[in-house]
Amino acid sequence: MKEPSGQTEHKPTLRTISILELLAAEEGKCTLTEIARGLDSSPSTLFPIVHTLRSHGYLNYDEQTQAYSLGLRLFELGCSLRNTSGYDDIVEIMTGIVDACGETCHFGVLDKGNVLYLAKVDSKQPVRMFSRIGRRLPAYGTAIGKALLKDCSLEDLKEMYPHGLEPLTEHTVTDFNVLIEQLGSIDPFAYESEESNESVCCVAIPIYKNSRIYGAISVAMPVFRYDEDKRRRIEIALREASVHAERIVQYLNL
């Protein structure tokens, strides 16, 4: 069935989405009052939605703290997404990168100005970057994000970040002109050093689908393990992996 043109969005559904996104962003638990405050709504308006989500396993409720958190049903749905044809092949490619350079590898896509991390293969090193699948970070502060933003114009960036480039660390680029210059120098690798996490640096490469950037793969490591030899090894591994990944993403619909 074709979606009717000019159809307005359903407000109760939007509230449901907003509740889930708020709890995901908080990465913890919120009371109904805190949810209402965060969404600039009334608890009485949100309670039927929260109660229904809890009844169906999409939210958990802590009787002691009276706080809600994301439920296992959402995890089950996420696992279904990860079973999408091609996902395991992407992870296999990432595993090859980790074997080649000994550092943590991520695969992500751009979502409303943020990197959404869809896959991760950890390094076996005892000291490595903390990250998790499903996490979001502002794209301008990460190598993988800069790879995703590569084809954006200055106007695109200002529209994407209307409140400016807020610093994640003292090293984050906060000037649009500097960022656009960095994006223009990606050929094909993007780099970042301590811009999103102190003591961590990254190298990334964009992945194309139908001549447009679909996603990106990055390698992250502590700065003390990064040198010219490591950079060359990572770039070789990423370049080879991107060729295979671009064949696979033709069949992904994430």
N, C-alpha and C positions, 0 to 999 in steps of 0.2 A: 504494500500500500504506500502510495506516494504521500509524503508529509505535506499538508496544506500550507500554502504560502501565507505569510502574514500572521501565522499562529502565535499568540502570546504564550509566554512560559507560565507553567502552572506553579503558583506561589507556594502551596504546601510542599510540592516536590522540591522546589528551590530551598525551602527551609530545611528539609531532610538532608539535602546535599550539604548545606552550610553547616549543619550540626556535625556531620561526619568529618568534613574538612577541618572544622575548628578543633575537634578532638585529635585528629591526626597531626595538626600543626603543633598542638600543645605537648604531644608525645607523653601524655600522662593522664590524669583524671581531673574532671571538672564537675562541680555541682550544677544542678539545674540553674541556680542563680547566676553562676559564673558563665554558663553557656548563654543564658539570656542577655547578660551584660555584654558578652563578646559579640552577639549578633544584633544588639540594640533592639531587643524584642522583650515581650513579657513572658515570665515563667508559665503563666496559664495558657498562653498560645502554644508554647513549645512542648508542654508536658504530654499531650496526646501523642505527638510524634515520637518523643523520647521513649514513652511507655511502650509504644508499638515496636520500635526498634529493639528495645530490650526483650520484649516477649518473643521476638523471632530470632534472637541470638546475635543481632548486629551490634548491640551494646551490652556491656557488663555493668552491674550496679553493686557498689560496695555499701552494705547496710550500715557499717560503722561510720564511714566518712560521708555517706550520702552522695558519693561521687560516681560519675559515669566514665567508662572507658570503652575503647573499641572492642568488639566481640569476636569470637572465633568464626562466626559465619562469614565475616569479611575476609578473614584469612583463607577460608575455603574457596571463596570466589577468586581471590588473588591467585591461589594455586591453579585454578582452572585457566586463568589467563596465562600463567607460566607454562601450561601444557600446550599453548598455541604452537602449531607446526612451525618449526624453525628455531624456537627458543632454545632448546637443548643444543642445537647446532651452534648458536651464538656462544653459549657457555663453553662448549668444547673448544671453540676458537680462542676464547679468553683464557682457558686453561693452558693452551699452547703458549700464549704470551707470557703467562706467569712462569711456566717451565723454562722459557727462554731467558727471562730477565730476573726472575726471583722476586718480583714485586706485585702488589695488589692491582687487580684489573677491574674496571667498571665499564658498564654499558648503560647509556642513558639517552633520554629524549628531552626536547624542550617542551615545557608546559607552563604557559603564562609567564614567561620570563625566568622561570626556574628550571634547573636540571632535575628531572625525575629519574632517580636511579632504578633501573629495572633488573639489573643483574650484577653480581659481584663474585669474583673468585679471589680468595685471600692468598696472600703470600704465606710461605711457611716460616718466614723470619719472625723471631720473637718480638721485635719492635716493628709495628706496622700501623697504618692509618685506621682510625675508627670510622666506620661508615656502615650503612645498612641499606638493604633493598627497600624502596618506597620512600626514602629520605628525599627531601627537596632542598636545594641551595640556590641562591641567586646566581644565574648563569655567568654574569660578568665577573664574578670572583673566582672562577674555577677554569682550569684548562679545558675540561670537557665541555663546559658551558660556552667558552669562547669558540671552540670548534663548532658548536651548534649555532652560534650567533654570526658565524663568518660572513654570511651573505647579507647581513642586515645593514641598512643605511643609517646615517646619523638620525634621521627623522624616525625611522623604525625604533631605534633604541630609546629615544626620548618619549615616544608613545608607549613603549613597553615599561619604562621606568619613570612614570610622571613625577615621582617624588625624589628623583635623582638616584645616584649610585651610593647607597649607604654602605659604609665600611664594615667588613666582616672581621678584619684585623687591621693593624696599622699599615699593612702593606697593600691593602686592597686598592685597586684603581677606582678613583671616584670622579674622574674628569672624563666626560663623554668624548672629547677630542682625543685624549690619550687612548681610550678604549677602541675607538674607530680606527686609530692608527695601528694598534695591535692586531685587530681583526684583519686589516688589510695586509699584514705581513705573514699571515698563516699560509704556509706553502710546503706541505699540507699540514704541518704540525702546529699545535697551539701549546703554549707553555704557561706555567703559573708557579710562583714560589712564595709560599706562606701567605697567600692572599685570602684563602678561605679557612685554613687551619695553620696555626703556628707550627713551625718546624717540619712542614710537609710541602713537597713540591710535586708537580704533575706534568705529564706530557700527554697530549690527546690528538686524535685524528677524526675528522668528520666521516660519516658513512652516508653515501648517497642512494637515493631511490628515485628513479625517473628524473634524473638530473637535478634533484633538489635534496638538500640535507635532511635526512630522516632521523639520524641518531649520531652518536659518537662513542668511541672507545677510548679510555684513558688508562694510564698507568700512574699510580701514586706511590710515593716512598718518602721516608724521612730524608731531610736535606743532607744529613751526614753520609748517606749512602749514594748520593748523586754526584757523578763526575762525568767527564767527557766520554769515557769508555761505556759507562752505563747509559748515557744519552744515546750513543750510537746503537747499542744493542736494542734499546727500547724502540727507537725509530725504525730499525729494520723489522722488528717483530710487528709493530703497528702497521707499517706499510704492507707487509705480506698479509696480515690478518684482514685489513680493510678490503682487499680484493675478494676474499672469500665471503666476508660479511655482507658485501654489497650484492652478492648473488643470493644470499639467504634472505635479506630483508625484503626482497621482491615478493616474498610469500608471507611476510608478517603484516598484521593489521592491528597494531597496538596504538 
